[in-house]
Every structure is written in C-alpha cells, then in structure tokens.
C-alpha cells in the first residue's frame, strides 16, 4: 500500500506518462489506426481524468477516507438481528 506521498508520486508519473503517450499518439500517426484510437478513447483519456482529479482532490479524499468508520473484516449476523 502507498502512503500519501508515494501515491502522489505514482499518480504524477502516471499522468506524465499518459501525456507523453498522447503526444506520441497525435504526432506519430497512431491516430490513423482504429485499435490505438480505441485504446486512447476508452483507456488513456479516462485514466488521465481520474489521475488528474485524484491529484487535485487528494487531500479532500484522504480526509474523507479517514473519517469513515473502520471496516470489520468479518461480520456475523444472526437471523434475530435481521
């Protein structure tokens, strides 16, 4: 599991790599190939949006996740509780 700074570093480098891919995609002619167009449309663009939004709101999301109650691994219920 990543700590906050490790997660941010991972997201930053992933975001940079995705941007480099977009530059190569546009300027190398990969946009003429339908397979690469679909990869870009359905994988790369959503990843760029998610990683950018996560880096932008990382502090808020981390505070929200810390405020959630801890998850218990196993919860036993009886029919009487239902």
C-alpha positions as CSV (number, residue, x, y, z in Angstrom):
1,X,0.0,0.0,0.0
2,X,1.2,3.5,-0.8
3,X,1.5,6.3,1.7
4,X,0.2,9.7,0.6
5,X,3.5,11.0,-0.8
6,X,4.1,7.7,-2.6
7,X,0.6,7.6,-4.1
8,X,1.0,11.2,-5.3
9,X,4.4,10.4,-6.9
10,X,2.9,7.3,-8.6
11,X,-0.1,9.4,-9.9
12,X,2.1,12.2,-11.1
13,X,4.4,9.9,-13.1
14,X,1.4,8.0,-14.5
15,X,-0.1,11.3,-15.5
16,X,3.1,12.4,-17.2
17,X,3.4,9.1,-19.0
18,X,-0.2,9.4,-20.2
19,X,0.5,12.9,-21.5
20,X,3.6,11.6,-23.3
21,X,1.5,8.8,-24.9
22,X,-1.0,11.4,-26.1
23,X,1.8,13.4,-27.7
24,X,3.1,10.3,-29.5
25,X,-0.4,9.3,-30.5
26,X,-1.1,12.7,-32.1
27,X,2.2,13.4,-33.7
28,X,3.3,9.9,-34.9
29,X,0.2,9.0,-36.9
30,X,-1.1,6.4,-34.4
31,X,-4.4,8.2,-34.6
32,X,-4.9,6.6,-38.1
33,X,-5.0,3.1,-36.5
34,X,-8.5,2.2,-35.1
35,X,-7.0,0.0,-32.4
36,X,-4.9,2.8,-31.0
37,X,-7.8,5.2,-31.3
38,X,-10.0,2.9,-29.2
39,X,-7.2,2.4,-26.6
40,X,-6.8,6.2,-26.4
41,X,-10.5,6.9,-26.2
42,X,-11.5,4.2,-23.7
43,X,-8.4,3.7,-21.6
44,X,-6.0,6.7,-21.7
45,X,-8.5,9.6,-21.5
46,X,-10.3,8.2,-18.6
47,X,-7.0,7.4,-16.8
48,X,-5.9,11.0,-17.4
49,X,-9.1,12.4,-16.0
50,X,-9.1,10.1,-12.9
51,X,-5.4,10.6,-12.1
52,X,-5.8,14.4,-12.5
53,X,-8.9,14.6,-10.4
54,X,-7.3,12.4,-7.7
55,X,-4.2,14.5,-7.5
56,X,-6.3,17.7,-7.5
57,X,-8.6,16.4,-4.7
58,X,-6.2,14.0,-2.9
59,X,-6.3,15.9,0.4
60,X,-10.1,16.1,0.5
61,X,-10.4,12.4,-0.4
62,X,-7.8,11.4,2.2
63,X,-9.7,13.3,4.9
64,X,-13.0,11.8,3.9
65,X,-11.5,8.3,3.9
66,X,-10.0,8.8,7.4
67,X,-13.4,9.9,8.7
68,X,-15.1,6.7,7.6
69,X,-15.6,4.0,10.3
70,X,-13.1,1.1,10.2
71,X,-14.2,-1.8,8.1
72,X,-14.5,-5.0,10.0
73,X,-13.2,-8.0,8.1
74,X,-15.9,-10.5,9.2
75,X,-19.3,-9.6,10.5
76,X,-21.5,-12.3,11.8
77,X,-25.2,-11.7,11.8
78,X,-27.9,-13.9,13.2
79,X,-31.4,-14.2,11.9
80,X,-32.6,-12.4,15.1
81,X,-30.6,-9.3,14.1
82,X,-32.2,-9.2,10.7
